[in-house]
Amino acid sequence: MEADQRQQPGGKAVAPARQESPRSESGEEPQLRHPEKKQRCRGVKDVLKKRLKNYYKKQKLMLKEDNCADSYYDYICIIDFEATCEEGNPPEFIHEIIEFPVVLLNTGTLEIEDTFQQYVRPEVNTQLSDFCINLTGITQDQVDKADTFPQVLKKVIDWMKLKELGTKYKYCILTDGSWDMSKFLNIQCRLSRLKYPPFAKKWINIRKSYGNFYKVPRGQTKLTIMLEKLGMDYDGRPHSGLDDSKNIARIAVRMLQDGCELRINEKMHAGQLMSVSSSLPIEGAPPPQMPHSRK
């Protein structure tokens, strides 16, 4: 207060004169302009609206404070099995896993850090149908030379252990739909007389996450449609397990950039598929271990 007053002759204090704000030559107050930065976005209108709304949240996961950043997954393992099939898939047909891919996505860098892929030799329907060969691109020779499912699962688990998943790093599984874990892996473990592996009992169903986040109906959550709405083309060969997994990872990256906190939303419990509440704390998958044999 004292610093804002000046002394006039006679000792009377007066307030300093107010400074006039600058005016333009026309006498009008200058206008402050804040042009909005245009975003180069593609995609259909409903997804685009959601992406624009979340523009300022796009780095939410990477910019968390230290006490919050530790709670999210360090890695996401994207898995998209390929299985034996026939045209029309008769109800009695037994599906066996013939390709086991894993794409390791680093949630900090949003880069694919590594991949795993092995073909699997079926033991019930040993001969692939022409429909299956044409659909997946997997040949009879490739599966004939491949290891059985228990052998491949052991290799997957060893690979995951080398990445220190579940020990040094927090991780989870992500799939394109429910079938990979609730149907294909579940059936295959029964056929191979293995208990269901604990590390795969919970996962992120990206179709659910995508539909809820971008507010689109279930019919618009197929892989190629999700890519298209996000302004991306499919990269690779459709129905190749590894290529499908890589493209699913691209969708996951875009969602994380747009501010979506991908989290586990499905699980297997007592052999049944169940939903997982989004209000639960983020929990990583346990360290991968080879499951015990069924009696």
VOBA-1610 file (N, C-alpha, C; in pm, whole numbers, padded with zeros to 5 digits, always signed):
BEGIN
Met+00085-00120+00000Met+00000+00000+00000Met+00087+00124+00000Glu+00189+00125+00087Glu+00275+00242+00095Glu+00353+00260-00034Ala+00389+00154-00098Ala+00467+00165-00220Ala+00384+00219-00334Asp+00249+00214-00323Asp+00161+00261-00430Asp+00124+00407-00414Gln+00174+00478-00313Gln+00137+00618-00290Gln+00256+00709-00316Arg+00225+00835-00360Arg+00328+00937-00381Arg+00296+01057-00292Gln+00400+01129-00250Gln+00383+01247-00166Gln+00373+01373-00253Gln+00268+01456-00227Gln+00257+01587-00291Gln+00317+01691-00196Pro+00355+01805-00251Pro+00399+01914-00160Pro+00292+01936-00053Gly+00336+01947+00073Gly+00242+01963+00184Gly+00221+01832+00258Gly+00278+01724+00204Gly+00276+01597+00276Gly+00155+01512+00253Lys+00064+01550+00163Lys-00058+01473+00140Lys-00031+01360+00040Ala-00068+01242+00080Ala-00045+01127-00008Ala-00159+01111-00106Val-00122+01082-00230Val-00223+01057-00333Val-00185+00930-00407Ala-00287+00862-00461Ala-00263+00740-00538Ala-00207+00775-00674Pro-00121+00692-00731Pro-00067+00722-00865Pro-00176+00717-00969Ala-00155+00793-01075Ala-00254+00798-01184Ala-00263+00663-01252Arg-00385+00622-01291Arg-00403+00495-01362Arg-00348+00506-01503Gln-00280+00399-01545Gln-00226+00400-01680Gln-00334+00358-01777Glu-00345+00433-01885Glu-00444+00401-01988Glu-00396+00281-02068Ser-00488+00196-02102Ser-00451+00081-02185Ser-00431+00128-02328Pro-00336+00067-02400Pro-00309+00112-02536Pro-00430+00094-02625Arg-00448+00188-02719Arg-00557+00180-02815Arg-00501+00180-02955Ser-00578+00129-03045Ser-00537+00132-03186Ser-00561+00271-03241Glu-00515+00294-03364Glu-00532+00426-03426Glu-00679+00463-03438Ser-00767+00367-03447Ser-00910+00396-03459Ser-00973+00427-03326Gly-00895+00409-03217Gly-00948+00440-03084Gly-01012+00321-03017Glu-01013+00202-03082Glu-01077+00086-03022Glu-00976+00006-02942Glu-01026-00065-02842Glu-00940-00151-02763Glu-00888-00264-02852Pro-00759-00299-02839Pro-00708-00410-02921Pro-00771-00540-02875Gln-00803-00629-02969Gln-00865-00755-02939Gln-00758-00865-02931Leu-00764-00948-02825Leu-00671-01059-02811Leu-00730-01181-02881Arg-00654-01236-02969Arg-00705-01350-03046Arg-00630-01477-03006His-00705-01582-02991His-00646-01711-02957His-00694-01815-03059Pro-00633-01821-03174Pro-00678-01918-03274Pro-00656-02061-03225Glu-00757-02144-03240Glu-00746-02283-03200Glu-00664-02359-03303Lys-00577-02444-03252Lys-00497-02528-03341Lys-00584-02638-03400Lys-00585-02645-03530Lys-00668-02746-03595Lys-00606-02885-03582Gln-00688-02983-03558Gln-00639-03119-03548Gln-00667-03192-03679Arg-00567-03264-03720Arg-00583-03340-03843Arg-00634-03479-03806Cys-00763-03493-03805Cys-00823-03619-03764Cys-00905-03677-03879Arg-00907-03807-03886Arg-00994-03874-03980Arg-01086-03967-03902Gly-01182-04021-03969Gly-01273-04112-03901Gly-01415-04064-03915Val-01507-04149-03884Val-01646-04112-03894Val-01683-04013-03787Lys-01797-03950-03801Lys-01834-03836-03719Lys-01841-03867-03571Asp-01901-03982-03534Asp-01918-04011-03392Asp-01784-04033-03323Val-01694-04106-03387Val-01562-04128-03329Val-01483-03998-03327Leu-01494-03920-03434Leu-01421-03794-03443Leu-01461-03699-03330Lys-01590-03693-03301Lys-01638-03606-03192Lys-01574-03645-03060Lys-01570-03775-03036Lys-01513-03821-02911Lys-01363-03792-02905Arg-01295-03808-03018Arg-01151-03783-03021Arg-01121-03635-02998Leu-01202-03549-03056Leu-01183-03405-03035Leu-01207-03367-02890Lys-01310-03428-02833Lys-01343-03398-02694Lys-01230-03438-02600Asn-01157-03541-02639Asn-01049-03592-02554Asn-00911-03543-02597Tyr-00907-03440-02680Tyr-00779-03392-02733Tyr-00681-03355-02622Tyr-00732-03282-02522Tyr-00645-03235-02415Tyr-00618-03342-02309Lys-00676-03463-02329Lys-00651-03572-02236Lys-00560-03679-02299Lys-00515-03655-02421Lys-00450-03759-02499Lys-00322-03813-02435Gln-00255-03734-02351Gln-00133-03781-02287Gln-00157-03812-02139Lys-00280-03843-02107Lys-00321-03866-01968Lys-00235-03973-01901Leu-00214-04084-01969Leu-00140-04192-01906Leu+00009-04161-01894Met+00066-04096-01994Met+00209-04068-01991Met+00244-03955-01898Leu+00149-03867-01869Leu+00176-03750-01786Leu+00125-03765-01644Lys+00091-03887-01604Lys+00047-03907-01466Lys+00159-03870-01369Glu+00123-03824-01251Glu+00223-03802-01149Glu+00280-03936-01105Asp+00399-03932-01044Asp+00469-04055-01012Asp+00384-04152-00931Asn+00308-04100-00837Asn+00231-04189-00751Asn+00116-04255-00825Cys+00077-04199-00939Cys-00030-04258-01019Cys+00026-04343-01132Ala+00140-04301-01189Ala+00198-04372-01303Ala+00231-04516-01267Asp+00272-04538-01141Asp+00310-04671-01099Asp+00192-04768-01101Ser+00070-04717-01104Ser-00046-04804-01094Ser-00086-04863-01228Tyr-00040-04807-01340Tyr-00083-04856-01471Tyr+00011-04965-01521Tyr-00035-05039-01622Tyr+00045-05146-01679Tyr+00169-05090-01748Asp+00282-05156-01728Asp+00402-05120-01804Asp+00394-05174-01946Tyr+00332-05291-01959Tyr+00321-05356-02090Tyr+00181-05414-02109Ile+00141-05419-02234Ile+00018-05488-02274Ile+00057-05594-02376Cys+00015-05718-02351Cys+00042-05829-02444Cys-00082-05854-02529Ile-00071-05825-02657Ile-00184-05846-02748Ile-00175-05986-02807Ile-00283-06062-02793Ile-00286-06201-02840Ile-00409-06220-02929Asp-00386-06275-03048Asp-00497-06304-03139Asp-00471-06441-03203Phe-00531-06544-03146Phe-00508-06680-03196Phe-00569-06701-03333Glu-00511-06795-03407Glu-00577-06852-03523Glu-00604-06998-03490Ala-00720-07048-03531Ala-00760-07184-03495Ala-00814-07257-03617Thr-00814-07389-03607Thr-00872-07469-03716Thr-01019-07432-03732Cys-01064-07439-03857Cys-01203-07399-03886Cys-01249-07465-04015Glu-01377-07466-04034Glu-01439-07513-04157Glu-01540-07410-04202Glu-01572-07412-04329Glu-01670-07317-04381Glu-01803-07339-04311Gly-01857-07232-04255Gly-01982-07243-04181Gly-01963-07283-04036Asn-01846-07334-04002Asn-01813-07377-03865Asn-01930-07453-03799Pro-01951-07579-03836Pro-02057-07659-03774Pro-02044-07660-03622Pro-02154-07664-03549Pro-02151-07657-03402Pro-02064-07765-03338Glu-02057-07882-03401Glu-01981-07993-03343Glu-01831-07985-03374Phe-01791-07889-03457Phe-01649-07881-03496Phe-01564-07836-03377Ile-01451-07903-03357Ile-01361-07870-03246Ile-01249-07779-03298His-01243-07658-03243His-01140-07563-03285His-01012-07586-03206Glu-00900-07597-03278Glu-00768-07610-03215Glu-00680-07493-03256Ile-00605-07439-03163Ile-00515-07327-03191Ile-00403-07374-03284Ile-00382-07300-03394Ile-00275-07335-03488Ile-00174-07221-03504Glu-00201-07106-03444Glu-00102-06997-03442Glu-00114-06925-03308Phe+00001-06906-03242Phe+00005-06840-03111Phe+00097-06718-03124Pro+00040-06599-03147Pro+00121-06478-03155Pro+00106-06393-03028Val+00210-06319-02995Val+00205-06221-02887Val+00277-06095-02933Val+00212-05980-02919Val+00274-05851-02949Val+00291-05776-02818Leu+00414-05736-02788Leu+00444-05670-02661Leu+00446-05518-02681Leu+00344-05451-02626Leu+00330-05307-02639Leu+00376-05237-02512Asn+00473-05148-02526Asn+00522-05067-02414Asn+00429-04947-02397Thr+00363-04936-02281Thr+00265-04828-02262Thr+00331-04694-02235Gly+00461-04696-02205Gly+00532-04571-02184Gly+00574-04506-02314Thr+00629-04587-02405Thr+00674-04534-02534Thr+00567-04545-02641Leu+00463-04627-02614Leu+00357-04656-02712Leu+00416-04717-02839Glu+00518-04798-02821Glu+00582-04868-02932Glu+00572-05019-02910Ile+00565-05093-03022Ile+00574-05239-03014Ile+00720-05273-02987Glu+00745-05332-02872Glu+00882-05358-02829Glu+00934-05492-02880Asp+00845-05589-02893Asp+00888-05720-02941Asp+00765-05801-02981Thr+00789-05910-03052Thr+00680-06000-03091Thr+00724-06145-03074Phe+00624-06231-03056Phe+00646-06376-03050Phe+00546-06439-03144Gln+00589-06543-03215Gln+00495-06615-03301Gln+00541-06759-03323Gln+00448-06851-03303Gln+00475-06993-03329Gln+00349-07056-03386Tyr+00367-07143-03485Tyr+00256-07224-03532Tyr+00241-07343-03438Val+00122-07403-03439Val+00091-07512-03347Val+00034-07630-03427Arg+00079-07750-03393Arg+00031-07869-03463Arg-00099-07919-03399Pro-00208-07922-03473Pro-00335-07974-03417Pro-00326-08125-03399Glu-00399-08177-03301Glu-00392-08320-03271Glu-00525-08392-03287Val-00634-08317-03300Val-00765-08380-03320Val-00799-08381-03468Asn-00811-08262-03527Asn-00831-08249-03672Asn-00696-08211-03733Thr-00617-08312-03763Thr-00479-08286-03805Thr-00469-08226-03945Gln-00568-08249-04027Gln-00567-08196-04164Gln-00646-08064-04169Leu-00581-07958-04213Leu-00648-07829-04227Leu-00743-07831-04346Ser-00858-07770-04330Ser-00951-07760-04442Ser-00900-07656-04542Asp-00944-07668-04666Asp-00906-07568-04766Asp-00954-07429-04723Phe-01071-07426-04661Phe-01126-07299-04612Phe-01032-07236-04510Cys-00981-07316-04418Cys-00891-07266-04314Cys-00759-07217-04374Ile-00706-07293-04470Ile-00580-07254-04534Ile-00596-07122-04608Asn-00706-07109-04681Asn-00730-06984-04757Asn-00756-06866-04665Leu-00824-06891-04553Leu-00858-06783-04460Leu-00735-06732-04385Thr-00657-06824-04330Thr-00547-06785-04242Thr-00413-06771-04313Gly-00398-06837-04428Gly-00269-06838-04496Gly-00172-06937-04436Ile-00217-07014-04337Ile-00133-07115-04273Ile-00142-07244-04353Thr-00028-07303-04386Thr-00026-07421-04470Thr-00021-07549-04387Gln-00056-07660-04453Gln-00049-07790-04387Gln+00094-07822-04346Asp+00189-07786-04431Asp+00329-07813-04402Asp+00375-07737-04276Gln+00328-07614-04260Gln+00368-07534-04143Gln+00320-07596-04013Val+00197-07645-04010Val+00147-07705-03886Val+00203-07846-03864Asp+00231-07918-03973Asp+00289-08051-03959Asp+00427-08045-03893Lys+00501-07939-03921Lys+00636-07923-03866Lys+00638-07852-03730Ala+00521-07805-03686Ala+00514-07726-03563Ala+00510-07815-03439Asp+00533-07752-03323Asp+00520-07822-03194Asp+00374-07831-03154Thr+00346-07918-03058Thr+00211-07927-03004Thr+00184-07806-02914Phe+00058-07790-02875Phe+00021-07673-02795Phe+00096-07664-02662Pro+00108-07771-02583Pro+00181-07758-02456Pro+00325-07713-02478Gln+00389-07760-02584Gln+00526-07719-02612Gln+00534-07571-02649Val+00439-07525-02730Val+00437-07384-02769Val+00404-07295-02650Leu+00308-07337-02568Leu+00273-07259-02450Leu+00394-07243-02358Lys+00474-07348-02344Lys+00596-07340-02263Lys+00692-07237-02321Lys+00703-07231-02453Lys+00791-07132-02517Lys+00739-06990-02494Val+00607-06972-02502Val+00547-06841-02477Val+00579-06795-02335Ile+00560-06884-02240Ile+00583-06851-02099Ile+00730-06818-02074Asp+00820-06895-02134Asp+00963-06867-02121Asp+00998-06730-02178Trp+00937-06697-02291Trp+00959-06566-02356Trp+00908-06453-02266Met+00793-06472-02206Met+00736-06371-02116Met+00822-06354-01992Lys+00877-06464-01942Lys+00965-06456-01825Lys+01091-06377-01856Leu+01145-06396-01977Leu+01264-06320-02019Leu+01235-06169-02021Lys+01110-06134-02049Lys+01069-05993-02050Lys+01038-05942-01909Glu+01049-06030-01810Glu+01025-05997-01669Glu+00883-05946-01645Leu+00789-06003-01719Leu+00649-05965-01703Leu+00592-06030-01576Gly+00527-05949-01496Gly+00469-05999-01372Gly+00565-06000-01255Thr+00694-05978-01281Thr+00795-05970-01174Thr+00846-05826-01165Lys+00920-05784-01264Lys+00969-05646-01266Lys+00866-05550-01325Tyr+00790-05599-01422Tyr+00697-05512-01494Tyr+00552-05558-01479Lys+00465-05462-01462Lys+00321-05487-01453Lys+00265-05500-01595Tyr+00183-05602-01619Tyr+00133-05624-01754Tyr-00008-05682-01751Cys-00069-05686-01868Cys-00198-05753-01883Cys-00211-05803-02026Ile-00312-05885-02048Ile-00342-05940-02181Ile-00451-05855-02246Leu-00444-05838-02378Leu-00548-05766-02453Leu-00585-05849-02574Thr-00714-05860-02601Thr-00763-05938-02714Thr-00867-05860-02794Asp-00894-05908-02914Asp-00998-05850-02999Asp-01124-05933-02982Gly-01198-05907-02877Gly-01317-05986-02847Gly-01293-06083-02732Ser-01394-06165-02704Ser-01389-06257-02589Ser-01340-06396-02627Trp-01353-06433-02754Trp-01334-06572-02795Trp-01193-06624-02775Asp-01091-06541-02793Asp-00954-06592-02786Asp-00928-06663-02654Met-00971-06602-02544Met-00947-06661-02413Met-01061-06751-02367Ser-01184-06703-02379Ser-01298-06778-02323Ser-01333-06901-02405Lys-01298-06902-02534Lys-01332-07017-02617Lys-01207-07092-02663Phe-01124-07027-02745Phe-01012-07098-02807Phe-00911-07150-02704Leu-00865-07064-02612Leu-00768-07108-02513Leu-00832-07207-02416Asn-00955-07182-02380Asn-01027-07270-02287Asn-01042-07410-02346Ile-01087-07417-02471Ile-01103-07547-02538Ile-00968-07617-02555Gln-00867-07539-02598Gln-00736-07598-02624Gln-00674-07656-02497Cys-00689-07588-02387Cys-00634-07639-02261Cys-00702-07771-02222Arg-00831-07780-02247Arg-00902-07905-02218Arg-00853-08017-02308Leu-00836-07987-02438Leu-00788-08088-02533Leu-00647-08134-02497Ser-00565-08039-02452Ser-00425-08071-02417Ser-00410-08118-02273Arg-00524-08132-02204Arg-00527-08178-02065Arg-00440-08091-01974Leu-00456-07959-01993Leu-00388-07860-01910Leu-00491-07777-01836Lys-00457-07736-01715Lys-00542-07640-01647Lys-00528-07505-01715Tyr-00631-07423-01701Tyr-00629-07291-01764Tyr-00518-07206-01699Pro-00429-07144-01778Pro-00317-07067-01719Pro-00365-06943-01644Pro-00324-06925-01519Pro-00369-06811-01438Pro-00337-06675-01500Phe-00226-06663-01571Phe-00188-06532-01626Phe-00285-06486-01734Ala-00366-06578-01789Ala-00458-06544-01896Ala-00604-06542-01850Lys-00626-06541-01718Lys-00763-06547-01667Lys-00835-06413-01674Lys-00760-06303-01688Lys-00821-06170-01701Lys-00758-06100-01819Trp-00838-06019-01889Trp-00785-05952-02007Trp-00868-05828-02042Ile-00812-05749-02133Ile-00884-05634-02189Ile-00948-05679-02320Asn-01079-05670-02328Asn-01149-05692-02455Asn-01156-05555-02522Ile-01072-05533-02625Ile-01062-05400-02683Ile-01190-05358-02754Arg-01270-05454-02797Arg-01398-05418-02861Arg-01489-05347-02761Lys-01493-05400-02639Lys-01574-05335-02535Lys-01518-05198-02502Ser-01387-05190-02485Ser-01323-05063-02450Ser-01347-04959-02559Tyr-01332-04999-02683Tyr-01351-04909-02796Tyr-01495-04858-02803Gly-01591-04951-02793Gly-01732-04913-02799Gly-01772-04818-02688Asn-01725-04845-02565Asn-01759-04760-02452Asn-01692-04623-02461Phe-01567-04621-02507Phe-01492-04495-02509Phe-01540-04402-02620Tyr-01561-04458-02739Tyr-01601-04374-02852Tyr-01753-04369-02872Lys-01825-04439-02784Lys-01972-04436-02787Lys-02026-04483-02922Val-01983-04602-02963Val-02033-04660-03089Val-02096-04796-03059Pro-02192-04839-03141Pro-02259-04968-03117Pro-02165-05086-03141Arg-02204-05200-03086Arg-02121-05321-03093Arg-02090-05361-03237Gly-02183-05337-03329Gly-02163-05373-03470Gly-02052-05295-03538Gln-02005-05190-03475Gln-01899-05109-03534Gln-01765-05129-03463Thr-01747-05248-03401Thr-01623-05272-03328Thr-01544-05389-03386Lys-01569-05424-03510Lys-01484-05524-03575Lys-01349-05460-03608Leu-01248-05543-03620Leu-01111-05493-03635Leu-01096-05394-03751Thr-01141-05433-03869Thr-01123-05345-03986Thr-01204-05217-03973Ile-01322-05225-03909Ile-01406-05106-03893Ile-01344-05012-03791Met-01290-05067-03681Met-01224-04982-03582Met-01107-04908-03645Leu-01028-04979-03724Leu-00915-04915-03792Leu-00963-04804-03884Glu-01066-04834-03963Glu-01118-04736-04059Glu-01167-04610-03990Lys-01238-04627-03879Lys-01293-04510-03810Lys-01184-04425-03745Leu-01071-04488-03718Leu-00959-04414-03662Leu-00865-04363-03771Gly-00907-04378-03896Gly-00829-04323-04007Gly-00710-04407-04047Met-00716-04538-04019Met-00604-04626-04051Met-00649-04740-04142Asp-00558-04788-04223Asp-00581-04905-04307Asp-00519-05027-04241Tyr-00574-05144-04271Tyr-00516-05268-04219Tyr-00378-05287-04281Asp-00281-05322-04197Asp-00144-05342-04243Asp-00108-05489-04232Gly-00089-05556-04347Gly-00053-05697-04346Gly-00159-05785-04408Arg-00161-05912-04364Arg-00255-06009-04418Arg-00366-06035-04316Pro-00491-06005-04352Pro-00601-06034-04259Pro-00606-06182-04222His-00635-06209-04096His-00645-06344-04038His-00509-06412-04023Ser-00402-06336-04040Ser-00273-06381-03989Ser-00272-06341-03842Gly-00248-06435-03753Gly-00254-06404-03610Gly-00159-06292-03571Leu-00036-06296-03623Leu+00061-06193-03587Leu+00022-06058-03646Asp-00021-06055-03773Asp-00061-05928-03834Asp-00185-05871-03767Asp-00281-05957-03734Asp-00400-05910-03662Asp-00359-05848-03528Ser-00268-05914-03457Ser-00224-05864-03326Ser-00155-05729-03338Lys-00076-05711-03442Lys-00008-05583-03463Lys-00108-05472-03493Asn-00211-05503-03570Asn-00312-05402-03600Asn-00399-05370-03479Ile-00425-05469-03396Ile-00496-05445-03270Ile-00413-05353-03182Ala-00281-05375-03182Ala-00191-05289-03104Ala-00197-05145-03153Arg-00210-05124-03283Arg-00221-04988-03338Arg-00347-04918-03286Ile-00456-04994-03275Ile-00579-04938-03220Ile-00560-04903-03073Ala-00495-04992-02999Ala-00470-04967-02857Ala-00386-04841-02838Val-00284-04823-02921Val-00200-04703-02913Val-00282-04578-02937Arg-00366-04580-03040Arg-00448-04462-03070Arg-00543-04430-02955Met-00600-04532-02896Met-00692-04510-02784Met-00619-04451-02664Leu-00500-04501-02635Leu-00421-04444-02525Leu-00386-04299-02554Gln-00352-04268-02679Gln-00321-04130-02717Gln-00443-04040-02702Asp-00561-04096-02726Asp-00684-04018-02716Asp-00734-04003-02573Gly-00663-04062-02479Gly-00699-04044-02338Gly-00772-04160-02274Cys-00787-04272-02345Cys-00855-04388-02288Cys-00760-04465-02196Glu-00806-04496-02079Glu-00729-04579-01987Glu-00776-04723-02003Leu-00710-04794-02095Leu-00747-04932-02119Leu-00727-05012-01990Arg-00828-05088-01953Arg-00817-05167-01831Arg-00894-05297-01846Ile-00855-05395-01764Ile-00917-05527-01770Ile-01069-05515-01756Asn-01141-05582-01847Asn-01287-05575-01841Asn-01355-05712-01854Glu-01275-05819-01868Glu-01333-05953-01875Glu-01242-06053-01803Lys-01302-06165-01762Lys-01224-06269-01695Lys-01292-06404-01709Met-01213-06508-01685Met-01266-06644-01675Met-01275-06679-01527His-01393-06725-01485His-01413-06765-01345His-01494-06893-01343Ala-01434-06997-01285Ala-01499-07128-01278Ala-01542-07176-01417Gly-01457-07148-01516Gly-01483-07193-01653Gly-01584-07109-01729Gln-01629-06997-01670Gln-01729-06913-01733Gln-01674-06773-01761Leu-01720-06714-01870Leu-01683-06576-01904Leu-01762-06478-01819Met-01693-06382-01759Met-01758-06281-01676Met-01700-06144-01705Ser-01779-06040-01679Ser-01732-05902-01694Ser-01660-05859-01567Val-01569-05763-01583Val-01496-05705-01470Val-01531-05557-01461Ser-01566-05510-01343Ser-01606-05371-01323Ser-01488-05277-01347Ser-01515-05166-01413Ser-01411-05066-01440Ser-01376-04986-01315Ser-01455-05002-01208Ser-01429-04926-01085Ser-01325-04994-00996Leu-01289-05117-01030Leu-01191-05189-00949Leu-01051-05134-00973Pro-00961-05145-00876Pro-00823-05098-00895Pro-00756-05173-01010Ile-00663-05105-01077Ile-00591-05168-01187Ile-00498-05275-01131Glu-00518-05397-01178Glu-00442-05511-01128Glu-00370-05579-01243Gly-00241-05601-01229Gly-00164-05667-01333Gly-00181-05818-01327Ala-00148-05884-01438Ala-00153-06030-01442Ala-00040-06089-01359Pro-00059-06210-01307Pro+00047-06272-01227Pro+00164-06316-01315Pro+00280-06343-01256Pro+00393-06395-01334Pro+00352-06520-01411Pro+00387-06531-01537Pro+00345-06647-01617Pro+00411-06776-01567Gln+00331-06879-01551Gln+00380-07011-01510Gln+00310-07117-01595Met+00381-07223-01624Met+00321-07333-01698Met+00212-07397-01613Pro+00091-07410-01666Pro-00018-07467-01586Pro+00003-07617-01561His-00056-07666-01453His-00047-07807-01420His-00134-07889-01515Ser-00106-08016-01523Ser-00186-08107-01607Ser-00319-08136-01539Arg-00420-08161-01620Arg-00550-08204-01568Arg-00543-08355-01537Lys-00614-08393-01436Lys-00617-08536-01402Lys-00722-08608-01486
//
